[in-house]
Amino acid sequence: MISYAPFWRTLKERGVSTYALINKHGISSATIARMKKGGGISTLKIDDFCRILDCKVEDIIEYKESEQK
């Protein structure tokens, strides 16, 4: 399972709000909502986040083994 926990930590560390991502950087509110619910996003969006936040992929997503197999 992909987790966005690193993304939320990175946002906080960088002092960037979801409001800024949406209004300043053009990230859709649907993308943010999908991430909050643990839904999938494209690698293009991950690339956008890495560019905007000046970070690495592992600062956006991490893999956690699912309890359900």
C-alpha positions in Angstrom: 0.0 0.0 0.0 1.3 3.5 -0.8 1.2 6.0 2.0 1.4 9.7 1.7 2.5 10.3 5.3 5.9 11.6 4.1 4.1 14.1 1.9 2.2 15.7 4.8 5.4 15.8 6.9 7.3 17.4 4.1 4.6 20.0 3.6 4.8 20.9 7.3 8.6 21.0 7.3 8.7 23.3 4.2 5.9 25.5 5.6 3.7 25.0 2.5 0.0 24.7 2.8 -2.4 22.8 0.7 -4.0 26.2 -0.1 -0.7 27.3 -1.6 -0.4 24.1 -3.6 -3.8 24.7 -5.1 -3.8 28.4 -5.6 -0.1 29.2 -6.3 1.1 26.0 -7.9 -2.0 24.8 -9.8 -2.4 21.5 -8.0 -6.1 20.5 -8.2 -8.1 20.2 -5.0 -9.3 16.8 -6.3 -5.6 15.6 -6.2 -5.2 16.8 -2.6 -8.6 15.2 -1.6 -7.6 11.9 -3.3 -4.3 11.9 -1.3 -6.1 12.5 2.0 -8.2 9.4 1.3 -5.1 7.4 0.3 -6.1 7.2 -3.4 -3.8 7.0 -6.3 -2.0 9.9 -8.1 0.0 9.9 -11.2 3.8 9.9 -11.4 3.5 13.2 -13.1 1.9 14.7 -9.9 4.7 13.1 -7.8 7.2 14.8 -10.1 5.3 18.1 -9.7 5.4 17.8 -5.9 9.1 17.0 -5.9 9.8 20.1 -8.1 7.5 22.4 -6.0 8.8 21.2 -2.6 12.4 20.6 -3.8 12.5 17.1 -2.4 12.9 13.4 -3.4 10.2 10.9 -4.2 10.6 9.3 -0.8 9.6 12.6 0.8 6.2 12.3 -1.0 5.3 8.6 -0.8 6.4 5.4 0.9 5.4 1.7 0.5 3.9 0.0 3.5 3.1 -3.7 3.3 -0.7 -4.3 3.4 -2.0 -6.4 6.3 -4.5 -7.9 3.8 -2.9 -10.4 1.4 
